[in-house]
Amino acid sequence: MSENKDLQVAEPATSVEGVKFVYDFTEGNKDLKDLLGGKGANLAEMTNLGLPVPPGFTITTEACKVYLDSGEEPAALRDEVSAHLDALERRMGKKLGQADDPLLVSVRSGAKFSMPGMMDTVLNIGLSDKSVQGLAVQAGDDRFAWDSYRRLIQMFGKTVLGVDGELFEDALEAAKTAKKVTVDTELEAADLKKLVTRFKRIVKTEAGRDFPQDPREQMDLAVKAVFDSWNGDRAKLYRRQERIPHDLGTAVNICSMVFGNLGPDSGTGVAFTRDPASGHQGVYGDYLQNAQGEDVVAGIRNTVPLAELEKIDKKSYDQLLQIMETLENHYKDLCDIEFTIERGQLWMLQTRVGKRTAGAAFRIATQLVDQGLIDETEALQRVTGAQLAQLMFPRFDEDAKVEKVGRGIAASPGAAVGKAVFDSYTAVKWSRSGEKVILVRRETNPDDLDGMIAAEGILTSRGGKTSHAAVVARGMGKTCVCGAEELEVDTKRRRMTVPGGHVVEEGDVISIDGSSGKVYLGEVPVVPSPVVEYFEGRMHAGADDADELVEAVHRIMAFADRKRRLRVRANADNAEDALRARRFGAQGIGLCRTEHMFLGDRRELVERLILADTETEREESLKQLLPLQKKDFVELFEAMDGLPVTIRLLDPPLHEFLPDITELSVRVALAEARKDSNENDLRLLQAVHRLHEQNPMLGLRGVRLGLVIPGLFTMQVRAIAEAAAERKNAKGDPRAEIMIPLVGTVQELEIVREEADEVIAEVEAATGVALKLSIGTMIELPRAALTAGQIAEAAEFFSFGTNDLTQTVWGFSRDDVEASFFTAYLEKGIFGVSPFETIDKDGVGSLVAAAAKAGRETRPDLKLGVCGEHGGDPESVHFFHEVGLDYVSCSPFRIPVARLEAGRAATQSQGSDHR
């Protein structure tokens, strides 16, 4: 019902200094996503490629931004739209909504980054009480015309006029019940005509106005609704979740309608050029006969696999496969395609670089390299550290005794276990209470986004790999099983009936496997991921039995390691963690927290040190601790032989090594009541009171301990030096670095350093071993960052302690604020992400950059690293690369992520942004 001819648009004068707000599909291209949004840019690109795209035009994101900023559309927009609409009508040979042969259009959102289902779409704009008659005559199908009209009123009423969508759904269900049918395709023209009347009454009652009969008014109101949907709650929540900027705005695409609901020779579908779940090549997608596009993604009718289209309409199927190959070769990536077949004529409605699972991302990247479509640099940009982290999650133990109760479509992989909940509100509520939940729905819709984010996984009884649940879950890296038809989901009664009659009530534990589509009762045990086994050396890439995914990960990691400039170290406090870190690719230890060595059996020795009344008692305690500390360091140097080991001297307040004040007070009080008080407990309680501080994290800790407690730091330095000497005598290669914590002024570091140098010289003289022990400091206070040039005079290296630096810059106590108000800050958009998760570039980051610059101006060979949790955060790794740090340090299991992101950072300028 459409044809493509050359376009000639009479362009009106534009306002806002000549800004052009409307582009025909023939005018744009895929590189104009900022202006035309992803959908509009790609419709233009397909038009340029000569593919069958229904004619149309795009209103730019700039128009949206003007509207959102001022509350009014740009003055020139109406005239521009009119000019393009006139040209479209001339091309099509019909006018919008005319009575005898109406032109109908869709109004669809299209932001720069894909936001599936988060913003509004209205189909069949132009239908009215008069034009529906003309459409029926034109199509020769009364049922089709009235079905299209009821869809318009339903979509327009919900998205434009704000009518509760459930009212339309209830009316539709009532019509099917009255007709004694189960699907809407079984309703006849007379039934749909009555339904249109019912829908119009709903609009009048709920919106306080009649459904508009003027087609231009319909279109203009729909455009404004799409603009407004950019700031809808679900769109804002999705952007926060996906870290999409809030100031981009959305484009609006106005496209001549083509119809998949014209009978069995028509239909609509979604296709992928590769499987978005696994990455494997083949024919993947869903098709639904006699349907419009919303029916597929909504999941309300179960589709057939795309391969079935070959039997239904081989001509369209063959043409579609040829177009899919053209698009994948053109975009050089997995393409996600929406199409409609109108009475045997194939039309392309959308394409985009498709969202994919983590495993698919790695497989596809290496496949495209092998096919010569991209190089290794581009392949590295096609995967992310977050995806790699997903691949390291455990999976279900296939050998465990489990009770499988159903199987659906493996939409997004992972092993998810949790209590079944049947609505988003409950999912969020229970999740905030610490419960792990699985959101169970017949199908999800955009209003379920809150619950999908809160849940461990999503299970639906309807829909396929292209349903809302599947697409959104893949984008979030969330486990999802769709279309489990054997399961009868009753959301009103909050229960699910499984084959055999067993009922799963809300709160019952279930397990879902997004890799196989299987659903189990109860909690299924998990086993390590093969990717973790690879990193730990228990699975070898290239071996005959190697996992295909492991091979892809190995290739990408090897390239990342060749390209990266940043070295990656580990935070490790003992030899066991150090060895694991080394297996994961660590190039040294960036943070060994010695306070962890003082716990357990040694706590009593620390208590004696704290309780010492005389210098002799204190020295005796330190003397007993020395060999224990030395043994710790010998083991560390052996595990990391040949690699640097940065050892932080004692950092936390001493009260942390004493019993809890409340527990100890009760113990003393009870003992006194029994008249058998313990002298040591009394001394401990006195010490606890003596050391008590209102804010201990800003009190007597770090370098201040070394200055106030004589011999404490020198004992630790001696243990390090003696361990290094012993290891060298054993033909080892210890590379110790001594780190002084919480320095705020160079004078503190100079005093401690002088004492340390004396101890190291004594050990060298006693052992005859020349030691090269570097001494540096943690930069974790704003003053240290601001005076870094001075501090570098006494430091051979800086390690940025970004956890404490974030606390002191923001004035946050991490242990308190994350539980008290961070959730509200995230929900209100004050934070896009917690500053403890990803570095605050503007505040904390600016101090890091300034300190690095000032430090190197004083000491050009100053070694720079970071050892806070940010060292393993993908986005933060890119920042540390940009400001010139030498290494990042993170927990052992985050090392592969940091290695990958360091490689991506090094090649970022050569690649492109594949969000």
N, C-alpha and C positions, 0 to 999 in steps of 0.2 A: 504494500500500500504506500510505498515511498519510492522515489527515484532520485538519482543524483545528477544534477546539471550544474553548469558553471554559475557562480554566484556573482551578482553585481549589487553591492550595497550602496545606497545613497547615504553617505556619511553626514550626519548633522554636525554642527559646530559643537565642540565639547567645552566643558568648563574645567575648573581646577587647573588652570594654566595649560590647557590643551591635552589633558590626560585622556587617554582612550579607555573606556570602561567595558566595551563589548567587542569580542573577537569571534568571527565565524570559525567553524572547524577547519576551514581551508587556510586560515591565516596563522595558526599556531604551530607548535611542535613540542616534543617531549622535554625540551630543555627549559620550557617556560612554566615550570611547576609553581614557582613563587607567585606568578601572576595569574595563571589559569587553573591552579590546583592540579593535583595528580590526574584526576579523571578528565578534565578538559584538555590538559596537555597531551594526554595519551589518545583521546578521541581525535585530536588534530593530527597526531603522528600517524594513526591508522588511516585517516583520510588521505594524508600525503603519500602513504604507501599504496594507495589505490584499493584498499580493502573496503568491503561493503558496509559503510557506516551511515546510518540515517542522518540526513542533513540537520544542522542545528548550529547553535552559537553559545558562547560562554560569557557570563558576566564576571568580571575579574575580582580577585581578592581585594584589590584597591577600593572597589565600590563598597565591598562589605566593610572594610575598615572605616571608610568615611561614615557609613551608616551607623556602625557601632559607636563611633566617637561622638557623633552629633545627634543621633536619633532620627536622622533624616537621610534619605537617599541623595546621592549627588544630583544637582540640578539638571545635568545633561543626561542622566541615565535613562529617563523615560523616552526621550527622543531617540537615543541610540538604540534602545531596545525596539522601538517602533520601526526604525529603519531596517534593522536586521530581521524583524518579523515580517515586514513587507517583502523583503527579498526572499525569505523562506516561503512565503505564500505564493509568490510568483513562480518559484522553482517547483513547488509541489502542485501548482495549478488549483489550489483550494485555499479557503480562508479559515482562520482559527474559529472553530465553533459554528461555522455557517450551517444553516438548517438542513440543506439538501445533501451536501457532501463535505462534512466537517474535517478540517485539519485538527488533529489532536496532538498535544505535546506533553512530554514529561518535564518536570522541574526537579532537578537532582543536585544535591550538594556535592562538593568535591574539594577537599582541603589538600594542601601540599603533601601531607603524610596521610596514609590510609588510616581511616578511623571507622572501621566497619560497623554500620548500624547505629553510630552515635549521633548522626545528624539526620535531617529530614529529607524525604523524597515524596513527591506526589505525581502519580501517573494519571493519564487520561484527561489532562486539563483541556477544556473546550467542550465537554459534554454538558448538555442541559436538557430540559424537558422537550425542547424542540429538536436539538441536534441528535439526540439519541435515536429519534425516528429516522433521520437521514442516514446515520451510521448503520442502522439495521438494514435499510434498503441497499446501501452501498456494499455491505458485506454479504447481503443475502442471508442474514442470520440474526433473528430477533434475540435469541438467547445470548449470543455474544455481546450484542449492544447493551442489553440491560445488565449483564454481568459486569461489563466495563463501567457502566454508570454507577452501579452500587459500590464498586471498588473506589471510584473517585470520591464519592460522598464519604465513604468510610475513612479513606486516607486524609482527605481534606478536613473533615470534621475533627479528626484526632490531632493532626500535626499543625493545621493552620488555625482552627477555631478552639483548640484546647478541650475538646469533648473527650470524656473518659472512653478509651478504646474498648473497654469491657462491655459497654452498652451495645456497641455494634456487634461484638462477638456473641453476646447473649441473644441478640435478635436473630443473628445468622443461625445459631444453634437451634433456636425455637422454630425457625423456618424448616430446618432439616428434620427436626423431630415431628413437626406437623405433616411433613411429606413422607415420613418414615424412611429417610435415607441417611447415610453416614458421611458422605462427602459432598462438598458444595457443587461439584460438577454434575451431580445427579438432580440438582434443582433445575426446573424448566423456566422458560421465558416468563410465563405468568407468575411463577413463584418469585422470580427476581424482580419483576415489576412491582409486586406487593412489598418486597423487601426495600426497594428504593423509596417507596412512600413512607415506610416505617423509619428508614434512616433519616429522611428529611424531617420527620416529626421529632426525632431525637435531636437533630441539629437545632431546630427551632426552640425546643424546650431547654436544652442545655446551654446553647450559645446565645440565645436571646435574639436571634436573627434567622432569616431564611437562608437556605443554601443559595449562594450567588448564581444567577443565571447568565450573567455577562461573562463571556470567556476571558476577556482581558482583565477583568477584576479578579477572576480566579487566578490567572497567571501572576499578576502583580502581588496579590496577597501571599501566594505560594513562595515567591521570591523573597519577600520579607520574612516569611516563616523560616526559610532556610538560613537567611542571615542571622535571625534570632537564635536558631538552634546551635550556632557556634558557642553561645554562652549558656546553653542548657546544662543542667546539673550533670547528666550522664556524659556529655562531651567534655566538660571541665574535669570530671573525675578520670576519664580515659586519658586525657592529655597529661594529667599529673602522673598517672600510672606509667605511661609510656615516655614521659619527659619530653613532650611536644610543647614548644613555646605557645603561650596563650595569645600572642599578638599577631599571629599569621592571618587570621580570618579565613573564610571559605569562599571559593568561587561557586557560581550557580550555573549549571548546564541546562539549557533549554533545547530539547531534542525532539524531532518529529517522532511520533509514536509508531512503532511496529508492534504487531500483536501476536503473541503466542497462544492466545486463548480463542482461536478461531476454529478449533476442532482438532481431530486426531492428526491432521497433517501439519499442525502447528505445535509449538512448544517453546520452552525456554530452558536454559541450562547454564552451568558453570563448568569450565574446563581448566585443567592445569597441564602445562607442557611436561611436567614431571610430578611424581607423587609428593605433595607437600609434607607428608608425614614421614616418608622414608628417603626421598630423593631419587628413588628408582625411576628409570625411564619407562614409558608405557602410556596407555590411554587412561587418564584419570579425570574424574569429574562426575557430575550428576545431571540428569535430564528429566524433565517433567513435561509430558504431553498436555496440550490444551491448558496452558497455564501462563501467568505473567511472572516476571522475574521475582517479585516479592515472595511468591509461593515457594520458591526453591530455598532462598536464604532463611526464610522464617521457619522452615522445618515442619510446617503444619500438614504437609502431605509428603509421604515418603517417595523419594525419587527412584529412578532406575539408574544403574551404572551407565556412564557415558558410552561404553562399548555397545550397549543395547541400541544406540541410535543407528548403528550400521544396519540392523534389521528393520528399523522403523523407517529410515530415510537415508539410503546409502549415498545418494547424490550429495546431500547436505553434510553427511558424515565425512565423506572424502574431501569435500571442500574445506571443512573445519580443520581436519588434520593438516592439510596443506597450509592453511593460515596459521595454525599453531606453530608449525615448523618455521614459517617466515618470521613470526613474532619472536620466537626464542632466538633465532639467529640474529635478528635485528637488535634486540635488547640484551642479548648475550647473558640471559638469565632465565630462571623459572618464571613463566608468565601465568598470571591468573586472569582468566578470560570469562566475560559474560556475553551470552549470545541469545538471540531469539530466532526461531524459524517461523515465518509467516507463510502458511500455505506453500511450503516447499522452498521458500526463498530465505537464505541465511543472511542474518544481519549481525554485525559486531557492535555491542553496546558498551563495552569497556575492556580495557586491558591494563594491567599494572604488574610490576615486579611483585611476585606473590610472597606472602608470609609463609614461613616454613618452620618446621621443628628444628631443634638444635642438631639432631643427627642428620637431617636432610641438608642443612646448611653446609656441613662439612663434606658430605658425600657430593653434593652438587658442585661445590667449589672445585674439588679435585677432578670431577668428571669434565667440567668445562675447560679445565687446563688441558686434560688429555685430548679433548676435541679441538683444541687450538683456538677456542673462542675467547679465552682470556689468558693472561699470563699469571705467574705466581704472585706478583705484587697485587694484582687485582683480586686474586683468590683470597689473599690475606684480609682484604677489606670486606669480603663477603661473609666472614664469620666474626663472632665477638667472644669476649671473655665470659660474658653472661651465658652464652650458649654452651661454652665449654663447661662451665660450672654445672649446668643442667645435666650434661652427659656424665658427670661424676656422681650423681645421686644414685643411691642403691636401687635395685630392681627386685621384683618378686622372685622368691625361690621356687623354681618350677618343680622341684622334687618334694616340696612340702605337701602334707595332707591337707587339702583344701576342699571346700564345697562350692563348686562353680554353679551359679544360678542363672546365668545369662551371658549373652555375647552380643556386642554391638559393633560399631565401626570404630576402628582405632584411629581416632581423630587427632590426638596430641599425646605423645608418649610420656611415660613416667609411671611410678608405682605410688598410688595415693590411697591412704587409709584414713577413715574418719567416721564420725557419726552421721547417719543420713539426716538431712534436713530438707524441707520441701519449699522453702521460700527464702528470698534474699535477706529479709529482715532477720530471720532466725539465724541464718548463716553468719551474718555480721555480729549479732548479739552473742552467740555462743563462741565465736572465734575470739572476740574481745575478752571473754572469760577464760581463755586459755584452751578451749576445746578445739580439736581438729575435726573438721566437718567435710562431708561430701555433699555438694548441692545437687539434688535430684529434681528434675523437672521433665514435663512432657517435651517441651522445647523451651529454649531461653529466648529472651528478647532484650533489647537494649536496657530496659528497666531493671534487669537482673545483674547489671554490671557490679554493683556493690557486693553482692553475694558471691559472684564469680571470683572477685579479687580476694575475698575473705576465705574462700574454700580451698581445701587441699586439691580438690579435683571436681569435675563436673560430669554428671551422668544424665543423659536424656534418652527417652524412649522413641523419639522421633528425630528426623533430620539425618543428614549425611555429612560428608567431609567438607561440604561448602555451606553448611548451616551456620547460623549466628554463633552457636555455642562452639563449633569447631574452629571457625575463623578467629574469634576473639581469644579462645584458649591458646591456640598456636601462637598468636601474637604476644601473649603474656607468658608463654612457657609453662602453661598450666596443664596438668593431666586432664584428658577428656575422652570419654567414650560416648558416642552418639548413636541414635537409631537402634537402641536395644529393644526391638519390638516385642520380645517375649515378656518384657517387664511391664506390668500394668501400673502406671503411676497415677495415684489419686491425691492431688495436691490439697484438695479441700479437706479430706479425712487424714491427711498427713501420713500416708502409708504407701507402700509399694508391694504388689503381689507378684511373686516370682513363680515360674513353672513348678507344678506340684502343689500349688496352693499355699505355700509358706508366705506369711505376711511380714514385711520389714516395716516396723513402726519407726516413727521419728525418734532418733536417739540410738537406734541399733547400729552397731559398727558394720561397715561394709568396706570392701577393697576393690579398686578398679585399676585395671592395667591398660594404660593408654597406648601401649605398644602392640597388644594383641586384641584389645577390645573386650577382654573377659571381665566378668563381674563376679565377685565372690562374697559369701557371707563371712562375717568376722574379720579378724586381722590376719593377713597373710605375712609370714616372715619374709624378710628381705635379705639379699646377698649383695656383695660389692659389685659395682658397675665394671664391665670389662675395660672401660677407659681408665679407671683407677688401677685395675690390675696391670694394665699396660704401663702406667706411670711408675708403679711399684716394681716393675720388672718381672711380673708373673705371666705376662703375655707379650709375645714378641711380634712386632709388625714385620710383615714379609714372610712369616712362617706359613706353612700350608694350612694350618687350622686358625690362622689369625682372623679375627672379626673384620669384616669389610669396613665397619665404622672405625675400628682401631687403626686400620691402615690409612684411612683418610685423615684422622687426627694426627697420626705420626708424620705424614707428609706436610701438613700445615704447620705443625710445631717445628719441624726441622727448618722450614723456610723462615719462620718467625725468629728462631734462634740465630740464623745466619744474618738476618737483617737488623736485629735490635742493637741499640747502643746501650741502653740501660741494662745493668746486671741485676740479677734477682737473687736476693738472700732470704734466709728464713729467720723467723722468730722461734728460737728453740732453747730450752732450759736444761736439757739433759741429752745424753748420748743417743738414747733411743729416738727422740724426736729429731735429733740432728741427722741420724742415719736415714730416717724416713724422708727428711727434707732433701737430703742429697740424692736419694732415689728419684724424687720428684723434680730434680734438676736444679736445686739450690746451688749457688756459687759462693756459698759461705753463710755465716750466721751474722745477721745484722743486729740482733738483739738477744742477748742471753740475760735474763732477769735473775740476778743472784739471790733475790729474796726468796724465790721458790726453793732454793737449796737449804734454807734455814728452817723449813717446816718439818713435820713428822718427828722422827726420833731426835732431831737436833733442837727442838723447841725448848727443851729443858736447859740446854747450854745457853741459848739466847736469853732465857729468863734469868739465868745466873749473871749474865753480862749486864742486863738491865738493873738487877738488884744489887750489883756489886757496890759495897760501901767504901772500898779502898782501891787504890791503884793496883795493889797486888792481886786482889780478887778479880779485877777486870782483866788484868794481863793473863791470869790463869785461864779464864774463860776463853779469851782470844787464842791462847796457846792450844787449847783443846779443839777449837774450831778450825785452826789452820790446816791440819792434815786432811780434815774432811773436805774443806774447800779445795785443797790441792788435788785430791783424788777426783773431784767433780771435773776440774779443768783438764786433768790428764785425759780423762775419758772423752771430753769434748774435742780436745786437740787431736786425739786419735781418730775419732769419727770424721772430723773435717780436715784431715791432714792435707796440707798444701793449699787450704782455702782460708780466707780471713774469718776470724771469730771475734765479734765485738761484744765485750763483756761489760754490762752496766753494773757499777758498784751499787751497793744497797740504796734503794730509793724510798720505800714506803715508811710512814711514821712507825716508831718502835711499838706503839700501843697495839699494832696489828699482830704482834708476836705474843701478846699476853691474852689471858682468858677474857671473855666478854664481861664487861663491868657488871651487868645485871646478874648474870649467872654466878659470878664470883661473889657478889654482895650477898646473894641468897645463901650460897654455900657457907660463907663466914657467919652470917646471922644464925643459921641453923646449928652450926657447930658451937657457937657461943651459947645458944639456948640449951644445948646438951652439955655445956661446960667442958667440951673437949676440943677447943679451938686449935687450929693448926697454925704454927708460927709462920710457915712459908706462905700460906694463904693470906695471912694478915699483911705480910710484906708485899705480896703480889698486889693486893687491893690498894695498898698505899702507893705502889708504883703506878698502877692504873690511874688513880686519881691525880698523881703528880704529872703524868704524861697526857692527861686528858686535854683536848683542844676543841674549841667550838667549830673550827673548820680545819681538820687535820691535813687535808690535801693542800692547804696553803700554809702549813705550819712547819714543824720540825721534821723535815724529810730531805732526801736527796743530799746534795753537797753540804747542806747545813748539818746533817748527822755527822758527816766526816770531819767537820770542823769542831763540833761540840763534843763528840764521843771520841776521846783520844784512842788511837790505835785501831779503830774499826776499819777505816779505809786502807790503812797501811797493811793490816793483816790480809785483806783481800788482794791487794797488789802483790804482796809477797807470795801468796798462794798461786797467783797467775804466773809470776815470774819463775817460781820453782817448778811449776808444772811444765812451763815452756822449756826450761832447761833440761828437765828429765826427758821430755819428748825428743829434744834435739840429740841428747846423748843416745837415744834409742834409734837414731838415724831418721827421725821423723822431721816434718816440716811445719812446726806450729807457727801460726800467723796471728798472734793475739793483738787485739786493739782494746785499750782500756777507756771506758766511757764514763765521764763524771756527770751525774744527772742533776737537773734543776738549777743549773748555773744561771744567775741573773746579772752577774758582773764579772769582769775579767779578773778582779782581785781574788775572788773565791777560787777560780780555776788555777791561778798562779800559785796560791798557797798549797792546794792539794797536789798540784803537779810537782812542785819542789820536793814535797815529802815522797811522792811516788818515785821520782827519779833517784832519790837517795836509796830507797829500798831496792830498786832494780839494780843499781850499781853494787850494792852489798851482795845480792844474789849472784851477779856476774863474777864478783871476786871470789865468792865461796865455791862456786861450781866450775869456774874456768870456762864458762860458756858465754859467748857474746850474744846478747839478746837485742832484737830490734822490735821493741814494743812501742807502738804509737799510742799517744794519749790525746783524746778529744772530748767532746762534750755533746750532750743533748741540747738542742734548741727547742725548748718547750714553754718558755715564758716570753710574753711580748717584749720585755726589756732586753732579753737576750737577742731577739731578732733585730731589735732597733739598734743595738750596740754590737752587732756581729763583727764589724770591722775591728773593734778593739779586742773582742774575745778571740778572734782568729790569730792574734799575736801569740796566744798561749795554747792554741788547739791545732792539732794536725788533721782533724776531721770534725765535721758537724754531722750529727744525725738528728733529723727533725722529728721530735716526738709530737706528732700532729694530734694525738688524742688529747694530751694535756694542753697543747697550744690552742686547740679548739675550745676547750673548757675556759681557759683564761682569757681568750679574746672575746668570747661571747658572754662570759660571766655565768656559764652553765655548770652545774654539778651533774655530770652525765648520769650517774646512778639515780638521781632524783627526777630530772626533767623529762627523760624519755618516758617515764611512767606517768608523769603528771600532766604535761600539756603538749607534748610533741604531736600526739594524734590530732589535737585541735589545730595546731599550726599547719600540719600537712593537709588537713581537710579544708582549711581556709585559704590554702595556697600561699601562705607566708613562706613555707619551705616547699620546694619541689621535691626535695629528698632530704633526709636528715643530714646535717653537717658533720655528724660522726660517721656517716656511711660514705659520703662523697665529699671531698674537700671543698670548702667554701672559698672559691677562687678569689672573690672580691675582697674578703677580709683576711682570713687565715692564709690564703694563697698569696696575697700580696706581700705579707710578712715573710713567707718562705722565699719568694722571689727576691725581695730586697735583701734579706740576710745572705742568700747565696751569692748575690752580686757583691755585696760589701765584703763578705768573707774572702772571696777570691781576689778582690782588689788588694787586700792585705797580704794574702798568701795564695799566689796563683795555683799552687799544687794542692790546695785544700780539697780533701775528699769529701763529697757531699752525698748523704743518703737520707732515707726516711724509714722510720721503723714503727709508725703508728698503723692502725688497721687500714688506713687509706692506702698503704703500700700494696694491698691486694685488690683494691677497687678499680675496675676497668677505666672509668672516666678519670679518676685521680691519677692513674699511671700515665695517661696522656699528658696531664698537666706537669707532672714531675719530669717527663721527657722534655717538654717545652722549656722549662726553666733551667735545664742543664744539670740536674742531679746525676750522680754516677750510678746509683743503685736504689732499688726499693727493697724493703724487707717485709715479709708477711708470714702468716701461719703456713705450715707445710702444705695443707690441702689447697691453699690459694696460689701456690707457686706456679703451677701450669697456667692459670689465668693471667697472672702478672707477666709471665714469659710471652704469652700470646699477645697481650695488649702492648707490651713493649715493642714487639715486632710490628704491630699495626701502627703504633705511634711513629715509628721510624719511617714507615712507607706511606703514611697518611697523605702526604702531598702528592704522591704518585697515583693514589687510588681515588675512588669517588665515594660519595655518601650513599650507602645502601641501608637505610633505616629499616 
